[in-house]
Each structure stands twice: as structure tokens, then as C-alpha cells.
Amino acid sequence: MAIPLLKQELRLRKTKLSGKKHQLIKRLESYDRNDNFGHQLIQAEQFSMNVPEQSGYKDINSETQMPEGKQQGNVQGKVPSLH
């Protein structure tokens, strides 16, 4: 196949046109081999899930408080001296 025909086929597939003839052929073969990955829409199955009533559950984190602790490391954002 001539290079202009290869480039025409690649242009139809909206892919890169530059390269040597063997690269164009390889790119065209790869595109045709993998064409089924990009253009078909897959219908997802209908999803449903039963969720229990939320009234029977308690958020155990809503009342949790972090304990006061000693601050370690830099105080007031001071950077330690490297000297």
C-alpha cells in the first residue's frame, strides 16, 4: 500500500500521520486490532440495592472529641536553625 493511501486511512481514524511506512502500517494494524475499545457504548445492567432504615443507627463519631495534647515540634511556626 502506498504512503498516501496509508495516511488517508490513518486520517479517517483520526490518528497520528507521521512516521516511516512500516510505522504507519503498524499503527494502522494496531488501530484496527483495538478499534473495539473506544467507540462502542456498553449498556450497564439496572442496579438496585435495599438500604436499611437509618433510624436504627447512631453516628458514633458525631460526639467524639479529640483530647487536648501537648504541642510538639515548632511553636508559632518558627523554623529551626540549620547552623
mmCIF file of the N, C-alpha and C atoms, coordinates in Angstrom:
data_MODEL
# 
_entry.id   MODEL 
# 
loop_
_atom_site.group_PDB 
_atom_site.id 
_atom_site.type_symbol 
_atom_site.label_atom_id 
_atom_site.label_alt_id 
_atom_site.label_comp_id 
_atom_site.label_asym_id 
_atom_site.label_entity_id 
_atom_site.label_seq_id 
_atom_site.pdbx_PDB_ins_code 
_atom_site.Cartn_x 
_atom_site.Cartn_y 
_atom_site.Cartn_z 
_atom_site.occupancy 
_atom_site.B_iso_or_equiv 
_atom_site.pdbx_formal_charge 
_atom_site.auth_seq_id 
_atom_site.auth_comp_id 
_atom_site.auth_asym_id 
_atom_site.auth_atom_id 
_atom_site.pdbx_PDB_model_num 
ATOM 1   N N  . MET A 1 1  ? 0.856   -1.171 0.000  1.00 0.00 ? 1  MET A N  1 
ATOM 2   C CA . MET A 1 1  ? 0.000   0.000  0.000  1.00 0.00 ? 1  MET A CA 1 
ATOM 3   C C  . MET A 1 1  ? 0.906   1.240  0.000  1.00 0.00 ? 1  MET A C  1 
ATOM 4   N N  . ALA A 1 2  ? 0.555   2.224  -0.788 1.00 0.00 ? 2  ALA A N  1 
ATOM 5   C CA . ALA A 1 2  ? 1.345   3.443  -0.906 1.00 0.00 ? 2  ALA A CA 1 
ATOM 6   C C  . ALA A 1 2  ? 1.158   4.329  0.327  1.00 0.00 ? 2  ALA A C  1 
ATOM 7   N N  . ILE A 1 3  ? 2.163   5.133  0.613  1.00 0.00 ? 3  ILE A N  1 
ATOM 8   C CA . ILE A 1 3  ? 2.137   6.006  1.794  1.00 0.00 ? 3  ILE A CA 1 
ATOM 9   C C  . ILE A 1 3  ? 0.942   6.956  1.789  1.00 0.00 ? 3  ILE A C  1 
ATOM 10  N N  . PRO A 1 4  ? 0.595   7.598  0.652  1.00 0.00 ? 4  PRO A N  1 
ATOM 11  C CA . PRO A 1 4  ? -0.590  8.472  0.682  1.00 0.00 ? 4  PRO A CA 1 
ATOM 12  C C  . PRO A 1 4  ? -1.876  7.729  1.062  1.00 0.00 ? 4  PRO A C  1 
ATOM 13  N N  . LEU A 1 5  ? -2.007  6.473  0.633  1.00 0.00 ? 5  LEU A N  1 
ATOM 14  C CA . LEU A 1 5  ? -3.192  5.686  0.995  1.00 0.00 ? 5  LEU A CA 1 
ATOM 15  C C  . LEU A 1 5  ? -3.178  5.329  2.483  1.00 0.00 ? 5  LEU A C  1 
ATOM 16  N N  . LEU A 1 6  ? -1.986  5.000  2.995  1.00 0.00 ? 6  LEU A N  1 
ATOM 17  C CA . LEU A 1 6  ? -1.865  4.714  4.429  1.00 0.00 ? 6  LEU A CA 1 
ATOM 18  C C  . LEU A 1 6  ? -2.261  5.938  5.250  1.00 0.00 ? 6  LEU A C  1 
ATOM 19  N N  . LYS A 1 7  ? -1.751  7.106  4.841  1.00 0.00 ? 7  LYS A N  1 
ATOM 20  C CA . LYS A 1 7  ? -2.067  8.339  5.566  1.00 0.00 ? 7  LYS A CA 1 
ATOM 21  C C  . LYS A 1 7  ? -3.551  8.676  5.468  1.00 0.00 ? 7  LYS A C  1 
ATOM 22  N N  . GLN A 1 8  ? -4.155  8.375  4.329  1.00 0.00 ? 8  GLN A N  1 
ATOM 23  C CA . GLN A 1 8  ? -5.591  8.614  4.176  1.00 0.00 ? 8  GLN A CA 1 
ATOM 24  C C  . GLN A 1 8  ? -6.379  7.738  5.153  1.00 0.00 ? 8  GLN A C  1 
ATOM 25  N N  . GLU A 1 9  ? -5.987  6.472  5.275  1.00 0.00 ? 9  GLU A N  1 
ATOM 26  C CA . GLU A 1 9  ? -6.656  5.565  6.214  1.00 0.00 ? 9  GLU A CA 1 
ATOM 27  C C  . GLU A 1 9  ? -6.448  6.020  7.661  1.00 0.00 ? 9  GLU A C  1 
ATOM 28  N N  . LEU A 1 10 ? -5.236  6.462  7.974  1.00 0.00 ? 10 LEU A N  1 
ATOM 29  C CA . LEU A 1 10 ? -4.956  6.950  9.327  1.00 0.00 ? 10 LEU A CA 1 
ATOM 30  C C  . LEU A 1 10 ? -5.735  8.232  9.615  1.00 0.00 ? 10 LEU A C  1 
ATOM 31  N N  . ARG A 1 11 ? -5.866  9.084  8.614  1.00 0.00 ? 11 ARG A N  1 
ATOM 32  C CA . ARG A 1 11 ? -6.620  10.325 8.769  1.00 0.00 ? 11 ARG A CA 1 
ATOM 33  C C  . ARG A 1 11 ? -8.089  10.014 9.074  1.00 0.00 ? 11 ARG A C  1 
ATOM 34  N N  . LEU A 1 12 ? -8.642  8.991  8.410  1.00 0.00 ? 12 LEU A N  1 
ATOM 35  C CA . LEU A 1 12 ? -10.027 8.588  8.675  1.00 0.00 ? 12 LEU A CA 1 
ATOM 36  C C  . LEU A 1 12 ? -10.207 8.130  10.122 1.00 0.00 ? 12 LEU A C  1 
ATOM 37  N N  . ARG A 1 13 ? -9.150  7.561  10.687 1.00 0.00 ? 13 ARG A N  1 
ATOM 38  C CA . ARG A 1 13 ? -9.197  7.070  12.064 1.00 0.00 ? 13 ARG A CA 1 
ATOM 39  C C  . ARG A 1 13 ? -8.751  8.123  13.073 1.00 0.00 ? 13 ARG A C  1 
ATOM 40  N N  . LYS A 1 14 ? -8.429  9.322  12.567 1.00 0.00 ? 14 LYS A N  1 
ATOM 41  C CA . LYS A 1 14 ? -8.017  10.464 13.400 1.00 0.00 ? 14 LYS A CA 1 
ATOM 42  C C  . LYS A 1 14 ? -6.847  10.105 14.305 1.00 0.00 ? 14 LYS A C  1 
ATOM 43  N N  . THR A 1 15 ? -5.815  9.545  13.694 1.00 0.00 ? 15 THR A N  1 
ATOM 44  C CA . THR A 1 15 ? -4.617  9.181  14.435 1.00 0.00 ? 15 THR A CA 1 
ATOM 45  C C  . THR A 1 15 ? -3.394  9.837  13.803 1.00 0.00 ? 15 THR A C  1 
ATOM 46  N N  . LYS A 1 16 ? -2.254  9.688  14.431 1.00 0.00 ? 16 LYS A N  1 
ATOM 47  C CA . LYS A 1 16 ? -1.004  10.319 14.013 1.00 0.00 ? 16 LYS A CA 1 
ATOM 48  C C  . LYS A 1 16 ? -0.621  9.894  12.596 1.00 0.00 ? 16 LYS A C  1 
ATOM 49  N N  . LEU A 1 17 ? -0.152  10.854 11.777 1.00 0.00 ? 17 LEU A N  1 
ATOM 50  C CA . LEU A 1 17 ? 0.169   10.585 10.377 1.00 0.00 ? 17 LEU A CA 1 
ATOM 51  C C  . LEU A 1 17 ? 1.665   10.504 10.103 1.00 0.00 ? 17 LEU A C  1 
ATOM 52  N N  . SER A 1 18 ? 2.500   10.912 11.027 1.00 0.00 ? 18 SER A N  1 
ATOM 53  C CA . SER A 1 18 ? 3.936   10.956 10.763 1.00 0.00 ? 18 SER A CA 1 
ATOM 54  C C  . SER A 1 18 ? 4.588   9.604  11.031 1.00 0.00 ? 18 SER A C  1 
ATOM 55  N N  . GLY A 1 19 ? 5.732   9.396  10.393 1.00 0.00 ? 19 GLY A N  1 
ATOM 56  C CA . GLY A 1 19 ? 6.495   8.176  10.602 1.00 0.00 ? 19 GLY A CA 1 
ATOM 57  C C  . GLY A 1 19 ? 6.848   7.509  9.288  1.00 0.00 ? 19 GLY A C  1 
ATOM 58  N N  . LYS A 1 20 ? 7.681   6.488  9.387  1.00 0.00 ? 20 LYS A N  1 
ATOM 59  C CA . LYS A 1 20 ? 8.079   5.727  8.204  1.00 0.00 ? 20 LYS A CA 1 
ATOM 60  C C  . LYS A 1 20 ? 6.962   4.763  7.827  1.00 0.00 ? 20 LYS A C  1 
ATOM 61  N N  . LYS A 1 21 ? 7.061   4.224  6.622  1.00 0.00 ? 21 LYS A N  1 
ATOM 62  C CA . LYS A 1 21 ? 5.995   3.380  6.088  1.00 0.00 ? 21 LYS A CA 1 
ATOM 63  C C  . LYS A 1 21 ? 5.681   2.209  7.016  1.00 0.00 ? 21 LYS A C  1 
ATOM 64  N N  . HIS A 1 22 ? 6.710   1.536  7.517  1.00 0.00 ? 22 HIS A N  1 
ATOM 65  C CA . HIS A 1 22 ? 6.452   0.385  8.392  1.00 0.00 ? 22 HIS A CA 1 
ATOM 66  C C  . HIS A 1 22 ? 5.775   0.820  9.700  1.00 0.00 ? 22 HIS A C  1 
ATOM 67  N N  . GLN A 1 23 ? 6.063   2.051  10.169 1.00 0.00 ? 23 GLN A N  1 
ATOM 68  C CA . GLN A 1 23 ? 5.405   2.565  11.370 1.00 0.00 ? 23 GLN A CA 1 
ATOM 69  C C  . GLN A 1 23 ? 3.931   2.873  11.097 1.00 0.00 ? 23 GLN A C  1 
ATOM 70  N N  . LEU A 1 24 ? 3.659   3.426  9.911  1.00 0.00 ? 24 LEU A N  1 
ATOM 71  C CA . LEU A 1 24 ? 2.272   3.727  9.538  1.00 0.00 ? 24 LEU A CA 1 
ATOM 72  C C  . LEU A 1 24 ? 1.453   2.442  9.439  1.00 0.00 ? 24 LEU A C  1 
ATOM 73  N N  . ILE A 1 25 ? 2.052   1.413  8.835  1.00 0.00 ? 25 ILE A N  1 
ATOM 74  C CA . ILE A 1 25 ? 1.358   0.124  8.703  1.00 0.00 ? 25 ILE A CA 1 
ATOM 75  C C  . ILE A 1 25 ? 1.082   -0.465 10.079 1.00 0.00 ? 25 ILE A C  1 
ATOM 76  N N  . LYS A 1 26 ? 2.094   -0.428 10.950 1.00 0.00 ? 26 LYS A N  1 
ATOM 77  C CA . LYS A 1 26 ? 1.941   -0.972 12.296 1.00 0.00 ? 26 LYS A CA 1 
ATOM 78  C C  . LYS A 1 26 ? 0.862   -0.211 13.071 1.00 0.00 ? 26 LYS A C  1 
ATOM 79  N N  . ARG A 1 27 ? 0.847   1.124  12.934 1.00 0.00 ? 27 ARG A N  1 
ATOM 80  C CA . ARG A 1 27 ? -0.150  1.952  13.617 1.00 0.00 ? 27 ARG A CA 1 
ATOM 81  C C  . ARG A 1 27 ? -1.555  1.632  13.118 1.00 0.00 ? 27 ARG A C  1 
ATOM 82  N N  . LEU A 1 28 ? -1.693  1.456  11.821 1.00 0.00 ? 28 LEU A N  1 
ATOM 83  C CA . LEU A 1 28 ? -2.991  1.129  11.233 1.00 0.00 ? 28 LEU A CA 1 
ATOM 84  C C  . LEU A 1 28 ? -3.461  -0.252 11.694 1.00 0.00 ? 28 LEU A C  1 
ATOM 85  N N  . GLU A 1 29 ? -2.547  -1.215 11.725 1.00 0.00 ? 29 GLU A N  1 
ATOM 86  C CA . GLU A 1 29 ? -2.895  -2.560 12.208 1.00 0.00 ? 29 GLU A CA 1 
ATOM 87  C C  . GLU A 1 29 ? -3.299  -2.522 13.680 1.00 0.00 ? 29 GLU A C  1 
ATOM 88  N N  . SER A 1 30 ? -2.557  -1.768 14.479 1.00 0.00 ? 30 SER A N  1 
ATOM 89  C CA . SER A 1 30 ? -2.872  -1.657 15.907 1.00 0.00 ? 30 SER A CA 1 
ATOM 90  C C  . SER A 1 30 ? -4.233  -1.007 16.115 1.00 0.00 ? 30 SER A C  1 
ATOM 91  N N  . TYR A 1 31 ? -4.489  0.033  15.347 1.00 0.00 ? 31 TYR A N  1 
ATOM 92  C CA . TYR A 1 31 ? -5.775  0.715  15.470 1.00 0.00 ? 31 TYR A CA 1 
ATOM 93  C C  . TYR A 1 31 ? -6.920  -0.237 15.132 1.00 0.00 ? 31 TYR A C  1 
ATOM 94  N N  . ASP A 1 32 ? -6.774  -0.958 14.030 1.00 0.00 ? 32 ASP A N  1 
ATOM 95  C CA . ASP A 1 32 ? -7.836  -1.882 13.616 1.00 0.00 ? 32 ASP A CA 1 
ATOM 96  C C  . ASP A 1 32 ? -8.007  -3.022 14.619 1.00 0.00 ? 32 ASP A C  1 
ATOM 97  N N  . ARG A 1 33 ? -6.912  -3.474 15.209 1.00 0.00 ? 33 ARG A N  1 
ATOM 98  C CA . ARG A 1 33 ? -6.973  -4.562 16.184 1.00 0.00 ? 33 ARG A CA 1 
ATOM 99  C C  . ARG A 1 33 ? -7.670  -4.101 17.467 1.00 0.00 ? 33 ARG A C  1 
ATOM 100 N N  . ASN A 1 34 ? -7.489  -2.833 17.849 1.00 0.00 ? 34 ASN A N  1 
ATOM 101 C CA . ASN A 1 34 ? -8.028  -2.318 19.110 1.00 0.00 ? 34 ASN A CA 1 
ATOM 102 C C  . ASN A 1 34 ? -9.235  -1.410 18.936 1.00 0.00 ? 34 ASN A C  1 
ATOM 103 N N  . ASP A 1 35 ? -9.795  -1.362 17.763 1.00 0.00 ? 35 ASP A N  1 
ATOM 104 C CA . ASP A 1 35 ? -10.905 -0.450 17.481 1.00 0.00 ? 35 ASP A CA 1 
ATOM 105 C C  . ASP A 1 35 ? -12.106 -0.695 18.379 1.00 0.00 ? 35 ASP A C  1 
ATOM 106 N N  . ASN A 1 36 ? -12.299 -1.899 18.856 1.00 0.00 ? 36 ASN A N  1 
ATOM 107 C CA . ASN A 1 36 ? -13.479 -2.208 19.659 1.00 0.00 ? 36 ASN A CA 1 
ATOM 108 C C  . ASN A 1 36 ? -13.416 -1.610 21.058 1.00 0.00 ? 36 ASN A C  1 
ATOM 109 N N  . PHE A 1 37 ? -12.304 -0.970 21.454 1.00 0.00 ? 37 PHE A N  1 
ATOM 110 C CA . PHE A 1 37 ? -12.197 -0.425 22.801 1.00 0.00 ? 37 PHE A CA 1 
ATOM 111 C C  . PHE A 1 37 ? -12.741 0.986  22.940 1.00 0.00 ? 37 PHE A C  1 
ATOM 112 N N  . GLY A 1 38 ? -12.874 1.738  21.869 1.00 0.00 ? 38 GLY A N  1 
ATOM 113 C CA . GLY A 1 38 ? -13.175 3.137  22.049 1.00 0.00 ? 38 GLY A CA 1 
ATOM 114 C C  . GLY A 1 38 ? -14.530 3.628  21.613 1.00 0.00 ? 38 GLY A C  1 
ATOM 115 N N  . HIS A 1 39 ? -15.247 2.916  20.781 1.00 0.00 ? 39 HIS A N  1 
ATOM 116 C CA . HIS A 1 39 ? -16.413 3.523  20.166 1.00 0.00 ? 39 HIS A CA 1 
ATOM 117 C C  . HIS A 1 39 ? -17.739 2.861  20.500 1.00 0.00 ? 39 HIS A C  1 
ATOM 118 N N  . GLN A 1 40 ? -17.717 1.726  21.134 1.00 0.00 ? 40 GLN A N  1 
ATOM 119 C CA . GLN A 1 40 ? -18.972 1.051  21.431 1.00 0.00 ? 40 GLN A CA 1 
ATOM 120 C C  . GLN A 1 40 ? -19.455 1.432  22.821 1.00 0.00 ? 40 GLN A C  1 
ATOM 121 N N  . LEU A 1 41 ? -20.722 1.713  22.918 1.00 0.00 ? 41 LEU A N  1 
ATOM 122 C CA . LEU A 1 41 ? -21.316 2.006  24.213 1.00 0.00 ? 41 LEU A CA 1 
ATOM 123 C C  . LEU A 1 41 ? -21.777 0.706  24.849 1.00 0.00 ? 41 LEU A C  1 
ATOM 124 N N  . ILE A 1 42 ? -21.464 0.547  26.101 1.00 0.00 ? 42 ILE A N  1 
ATOM 125 C CA . ILE A 1 42 ? -21.855 -0.657 26.818 1.00 0.00 ? 42 ILE A CA 1 
ATOM 126 C C  . ILE A 1 42 ? -23.025 -0.308 27.726 1.00 0.00 ? 42 ILE A C  1 
ATOM 127 N N  . GLN A 1 43 ? -24.098 -1.053 27.594 1.00 0.00 ? 43 GLN A N  1 
ATOM 128 C CA . GLN A 1 43 ? -25.269 -0.832 28.425 1.00 0.00 ? 43 GLN A CA 1 
ATOM 129 C C  . GLN A 1 43 ? -25.059 -1.498 29.776 1.00 0.00 ? 43 GLN A C  1 
ATOM 130 N N  . ALA A 1 44 ? -25.130 -0.719 30.831 1.00 0.00 ? 44 ALA A N  1 
ATOM 131 C CA . ALA A 1 44 ? -24.991 -1.268 32.175 1.00 0.00 ? 44 ALA A CA 1 
ATOM 132 C C  . ALA A 1 44 ? -26.319 -1.882 32.605 1.00 0.00 ? 44 ALA A C  1 
ATOM 133 N N  . GLU A 1 45 ? -26.208 -2.923 33.411 1.00 0.00 ? 45 GLU A N  1 
ATOM 134 C CA . GLU A 1 45 ? -27.419 -3.536 33.940 1.00 0.00 ? 45 GLU A CA 1 
ATOM 135 C C  . GLU A 1 45 ? -28.067 -2.589 34.939 1.00 0.00 ? 45 GLU A C  1 
ATOM 136 N N  . GLN A 1 46 ? -29.364 -2.705 35.074 1.00 0.00 ? 46 GLN A N  1 
ATOM 137 C CA . GLN A 1 46 ? -30.085 -1.889 36.050 1.00 0.00 ? 46 GLN A CA 1 
ATOM 138 C C  . GLN A 1 46 ? -29.622 -2.283 37.444 1.00 0.00 ? 46 GLN A C  1 
ATOM 139 N N  . PHE A 1 47 ? -29.251 -1.313 38.253 1.00 0.00 ? 47 PHE A N  1 
ATOM 140 C CA . PHE A 1 47 ? -28.728 -1.577 39.586 1.00 0.00 ? 47 PHE A CA 1 
ATOM 141 C C  . PHE A 1 47 ? -29.745 -1.157 40.628 1.00 0.00 ? 47 PHE A C  1 
ATOM 142 N N  . SER A 1 48 ? -29.941 -1.997 41.612 1.00 0.00 ? 48 SER A N  1 
ATOM 143 C CA . SER A 1 48 ? -30.800 -1.632 42.733 1.00 0.00 ? 48 SER A CA 1 
ATOM 144 C C  . SER A 1 48 ? -30.213 -2.234 44.005 1.00 0.00 ? 48 SER A C  1 
ATOM 145 N N  . MET A 1 49 ? -30.487 -1.566 45.132 1.00 0.00 ? 49 MET A N  1 
ATOM 146 C CA . MET A 1 49 ? -29.938 -2.022 46.398 1.00 0.00 ? 49 MET A CA 1 
ATOM 147 C C  . MET A 1 49 ? -30.926 -1.681 47.503 1.00 0.00 ? 49 MET A C  1 
ATOM 148 N N  . ASN A 1 50 ? -31.136 -2.610 48.399 1.00 0.00 ? 50 ASN A N  1 
ATOM 149 C CA . ASN A 1 50 ? -32.000 -2.361 49.550 1.00 0.00 ? 50 ASN A CA 1 
ATOM 150 C C  . ASN A 1 50 ? -31.166 -1.767 50.672 1.00 0.00 ? 50 ASN A C  1 
ATOM 151 N N  . VAL A 1 51 ? -31.574 -0.597 51.150 1.00 0.00 ? 51 VAL A N  1 
ATOM 152 C CA . VAL A 1 51 ? -30.855 0.092  52.215 1.00 0.00 ? 51 VAL A CA 1 
ATOM 153 C C  . VAL A 1 51 ? -31.727 0.077  53.461 1.00 0.00 ? 51 VAL A C  1 
ATOM 154 N N  . PRO A 1 52 ? -31.169 -0.341 54.608 1.00 0.00 ? 52 PRO A N  1 
ATOM 155 C CA . PRO A 1 52 ? -31.976 -0.367 55.828 1.00 0.00 ? 52 PRO A CA 1 
ATOM 156 C C  . PRO A 1 52 ? -32.305 1.045  56.307 1.00 0.00 ? 52 PRO A C  1 
ATOM 157 N N  . GLU A 1 53 ? -33.338 1.157  57.114 1.00 0.00 ? 53 GLU A N  1 
ATOM 158 C CA . GLU A 1 53 ? -33.735 2.444  57.680 1.00 0.00 ? 53 GLU A CA 1 
ATOM 159 C C  . GLU A 1 53 ? -32.597 3.010  58.522 1.00 0.00 ? 53 GLU A C  1 
ATOM 160 N N  . GLN A 1 54 ? -32.373 4.304  58.438 1.00 0.00 ? 54 GLN A N  1 
ATOM 161 C CA . GLN A 1 54 ? -31.281 4.924  59.170 1.00 0.00 ? 54 GLN A CA 1 
ATOM 162 C C  . GLN A 1 54 ? -31.643 5.234  60.617 1.00 0.00 ? 54 GLN A C  1 
ATOM 163 N N  . SER A 1 55 ? -32.899 5.131  60.969 1.00 0.00 ? 55 SER A N  1 
ATOM 164 C CA . SER A 1 55 ? -33.316 5.479  62.329 1.00 0.00 ? 55 SER A CA 1 
ATOM 165 C C  . SER A 1 55 ? -32.746 4.512  63.365 1.00 0.00 ? 55 SER A C  1 
ATOM 166 N N  . GLY A 1 56 ? -32.356 3.329  62.970 1.00 0.00 ? 56 GLY A N  1 
ATOM 167 C CA . GLY A 1 56 ? -31.830 2.347  63.910 1.00 0.00 ? 56 GLY A CA 1 
ATOM 168 C C  . GLY A 1 56 ? -30.330 2.467  64.132 1.00 0.00 ? 56 GLY A C  1 
ATOM 169 N N  . TYR A 1 57 ? -29.687 3.442  63.509 1.00 0.00 ? 57 TYR A N  1 
ATOM 170 C CA . TYR A 1 57 ? -28.241 3.577  63.611 1.00 0.00 ? 57 TYR A CA 1 
ATOM 171 C C  . TYR A 1 57 ? -27.870 4.897  64.272 1.00 0.00 ? 57 TYR A C  1 
ATOM 172 N N  . LYS A 1 58 ? -26.719 4.913  64.942 1.00 0.00 ? 58 LYS A N  1 
ATOM 173 C CA . LYS A 1 58 ? -26.240 6.123  65.600 1.00 0.00 ? 58 LYS A CA 1 
ATOM 174 C C  . LYS A 1 58 ? -24.844 6.425  65.063 1.00 0.00 ? 58 LYS A C  1 
ATOM 175 N N  . ASP A 1 59 ? -24.603 7.673  64.753 1.00 0.00 ? 59 ASP A N  1 
ATOM 176 C CA . ASP A 1 59 ? -23.284 8.098  64.296 1.00 0.00 ? 59 ASP A CA 1 
ATOM 177 C C  . ASP A 1 59 ? -22.377 8.203  65.514 1.00 0.00 ? 59 ASP A C  1 
ATOM 178 N N  . ILE A 1 60 ? -21.482 7.256  65.677 1.00 0.00 ? 60 ILE A N  1 
ATOM 179 C CA . ILE A 1 60 ? -20.638 7.246  66.875 1.00 0.00 ? 60 ILE A CA 1 
ATOM 180 C C  . ILE A 1 60 ? -19.558 8.320  66.831 1.00 0.00 ? 60 ILE A C  1 
ATOM 181 N N  . ASN A 1 61 ? -19.316 8.907  65.680 1.00 0.00 ? 61 ASN A N  1 
ATOM 182 C CA . ASN A 1 61 ? -18.290 9.940  65.575 1.00 0.00 ? 61 ASN A CA 1 
ATOM 183 C C  . ASN A 1 61 ? -18.831 11.345 65.810 1.00 0.00 ? 61 ASN A C  1 
ATOM 184 N N  . SER A 1 62 ? -20.133 11.517 65.864 1.00 0.00 ? 62 SER A N  1 
ATOM 185 C CA . SER A 1 62 ? -20.687 12.864 65.991 1.00 0.00 ? 62 SER A CA 1 
ATOM 186 C C  . SER A 1 62 ? -20.398 13.486 67.351 1.00 0.00 ? 62 SER A C  1 
ATOM 187 N N  . GLU A 1 63 ? -20.208 12.676 68.368 1.00 0.00 ? 63 GLU A N  1 
ATOM 188 C CA . GLU A 1 63 ? -19.955 13.201 69.710 1.00 0.00 ? 63 GLU A CA 1 
ATOM 189 C C  . GLU A 1 63 ? -18.498 13.043 70.125 1.00 0.00 ? 63 GLU A C  1 
ATOM 190 N N  . THR A 1 64 ? -17.678 12.506 69.277 1.00 0.00 ? 64 THR A N  1 
ATOM 191 C CA . THR A 1 64 ? -16.278 12.260 69.605 1.00 0.00 ? 64 THR A CA 1 
ATOM 192 C C  . THR A 1 64 ? -15.495 13.562 69.579 1.00 0.00 ? 64 THR A C  1 
ATOM 193 N N  . GLN A 1 65 ? -14.686 13.768 70.617 1.00 0.00 ? 65 GLN A N  1 
ATOM 194 C CA . GLN A 1 65 ? -13.821 14.940 70.675 1.00 0.00 ? 65 GLN A CA 1 
ATOM 195 C C  . GLN A 1 65 ? -12.386 14.465 70.816 1.00 0.00 ? 65 GLN A C  1 
ATOM 196 N N  . MET A 1 66 ? -11.500 15.140 70.139 1.00 0.00 ? 66 MET A N  1 
ATOM 197 C CA . MET A 1 66 ? -10.092 14.797 70.232 1.00 0.00 ? 66 MET A CA 1 
ATOM 198 C C  . MET A 1 66 ? -9.545  15.330 71.549 1.00 0.00 ? 66 MET A C  1 
ATOM 199 N N  . PRO A 1 67 ? -8.737  14.547 72.259 1.00 0.00 ? 67 PRO A N  1 
ATOM 200 C CA . PRO A 1 67 ? -8.189  15.010 73.533 1.00 0.00 ? 67 PRO A CA 1 
ATOM 201 C C  . PRO A 1 67 ? -7.182  16.133 73.316 1.00 0.00 ? 67 PRO A C  1 
ATOM 202 N N  . GLU A 1 68 ? -7.139  17.049 74.282 1.00 0.00 ? 68 GLU A N  1 
ATOM 203 C CA . GLU A 1 68 ? -6.151  18.117 74.242 1.00 0.00 ? 68 GLU A CA 1 
ATOM 204 C C  . GLU A 1 68 ? -4.793  17.484 74.508 1.00 0.00 ? 68 GLU A C  1 
ATOM 205 N N  . GLY A 1 69 ? -3.812  17.849 73.734 1.00 0.00 ? 69 GLY A N  1 
ATOM 206 C CA . GLY A 1 69 ? -2.487  17.269 73.915 1.00 0.00 ? 69 GLY A CA 1 
ATOM 207 C C  . GLY A 1 69 ? -1.434  18.348 73.894 1.00 0.00 ? 69 GLY A C  1 
ATOM 208 N N  . LYS A 1 70 ? -0.253  17.968 74.294 1.00 0.00 ? 70 LYS A N  1 
ATOM 209 C CA . LYS A 1 70 ? 0.861   18.903 74.260 1.00 0.00 ? 70 LYS A CA 1 
ATOM 210 C C  . LYS A 1 70 ? 1.293   19.080 72.816 1.00 0.00 ? 70 LYS A C  1 
ATOM 211 N N  . GLN A 1 71 ? 1.577   20.309 72.457 1.00 0.00 ? 71 GLN A N  1 
ATOM 212 C CA . GLN A 1 71 ? 2.034   20.593 71.105 1.00 0.00 ? 71 GLN A CA 1 
ATOM 213 C C  . GLN A 1 71 ? 3.513   20.282 71.038 1.00 0.00 ? 71 GLN A C  1 
ATOM 214 N N  . GLN A 1 72 ? 3.889   19.464 70.090 1.00 0.00 ? 72 GLN A N  1 
ATOM 215 C CA . GLN A 1 72 ? 5.291   19.111 69.941 1.00 0.00 ? 72 GLN A CA 1 
ATOM 216 C C  . GLN A 1 72 ? 5.826   19.729 68.668 1.00 0.00 ? 72 GLN A C  1 
ATOM 217 N N  . GLY A 1 73 ? 7.130   19.909 68.610 1.00 0.00 ? 73 GLY A N  1 
ATOM 218 C CA . GLY A 1 73 ? 7.735   20.444 67.400 1.00 0.00 ? 73 GLY A CA 1 
ATOM 219 C C  . GLY A 1 73 ? 7.825   21.948 67.460 1.00 0.00 ? 73 GLY A C  1 
ATOM 220 N N  . ASN A 1 74 ? 7.696   22.590 66.322 1.00 0.00 ? 74 ASN A N  1 
ATOM 221 C CA . ASN A 1 74 ? 7.825   24.041 66.226 1.00 0.00 ? 74 ASN A CA 1 
ATOM 222 C C  . ASN A 1 74 ? 6.672   24.738 66.924 1.00 0.00 ? 74 ASN A C  1 
ATOM 223 N N  . VAL A 1 75 ? 6.990   25.813 67.597 1.00 0.00 ? 75 VAL A N  1 
ATOM 224 C CA . VAL A 1 75 ? 5.975   26.620 68.253 1.00 0.00 ? 75 VAL A CA 1 
ATOM 225 C C  . VAL A 1 75 ? 5.819   27.903 67.451 1.00 0.00 ? 75 VAL A C  1 
ATOM 226 N N  . GLN A 1 76 ? 4.609   28.292 67.163 1.00 0.00 ? 76 GLN A N  1 
ATOM 227 C CA . GLN A 1 76 ? 4.268   29.511 66.441 1.00 0.00 ? 76 GLN A CA 1 
ATOM 228 C C  . GLN A 1 76 ? 4.920   29.556 65.060 1.00 0.00 ? 76 GLN A C  1 
ATOM 229 N N  . GLY A 1 77 ? 5.096   28.425 64.425 1.00 0.00 ? 77 GLY A N  1 
ATOM 230 C CA . GLY A 1 77 ? 5.570   28.382 63.049 1.00 0.00 ? 77 GLY A CA 1 
ATOM 231 C C  . GLY A 1 77 ? 7.023   28.754 62.865 1.00 0.00 ? 77 GLY A C  1 
ATOM 232 N N  . LYS A 1 78 ? 7.843   28.734 63.930 1.00 0.00 ? 78 LYS A N  1 
ATOM 233 C CA . LYS A 1 78 ? 9.254   29.073 63.798 1.00 0.00 ? 78 LYS A CA 1 
ATOM 234 C C  . LYS A 1 78 ? 9.992   27.929 63.116 1.00 0.00 ? 78 LYS A C  1 
ATOM 235 N N  . VAL A 1 79 ? 10.919  28.292 62.257 1.00 0.00 ? 79 VAL A N  1 
ATOM 236 C CA . VAL A 1 79 ? 11.713  27.302 61.542 1.00 0.00 ? 79 VAL A CA 1 
ATOM 237 C C  . VAL A 1 79 ? 12.994  27.071 62.326 1.00 0.00 ? 79 VAL A C  1 
ATOM 238 N N  . PRO A 1 80 ? 13.368  25.815 62.584 1.00 0.00 ? 80 PRO A N  1 
ATOM 239 C CA . PRO A 1 80 ? 14.594  25.561 63.336 1.00 0.00 ? 80 PRO A CA 1 
ATOM 240 C C  . PRO A 1 80 ? 15.818  26.029 62.565 1.00 0.00 ? 80 PRO A C  1 
ATOM 241 N N  . SER A 1 81 ? 16.817  26.451 63.280 1.00 0.00 ? 81 SER A N  1 
ATOM 242 C CA . SER A 1 81 ? 18.047  26.950 62.675 1.00 0.00 ? 81 SER A CA 1 
ATOM 243 C C  . SER A 1 81 ? 18.875  25.786 62.153 1.00 0.00 ? 81 SER A C  1 
ATOM 244 N N  . LEU A 1 82 ? 19.510  25.987 61.018 1.00 0.00 ? 82 LEU A N  1 
ATOM 245 C CA . LEU A 1 82 ? 20.357  24.951 60.436 1.00 0.00 ? 82 LEU A CA 1 
ATOM 246 C C  . LEU A 1 82 ? 21.825  25.165 60.777 1.00 0.00 ? 82 LEU A C  1 
ATOM 247 N N  . HIS A 1 83 ? 22.158  26.178 61.584 1.00 0.00 ? 83 HIS A N  1 
ATOM 248 C CA . HIS A 1 83 ? 23.557  26.497 61.915 1.00 0.00 ? 83 HIS A CA 1 
ATOM 249 C C  . HIS A 1 83 ? 24.084  25.581 62.965 1.00 0.00 ? 83 HIS A C  1 
# 
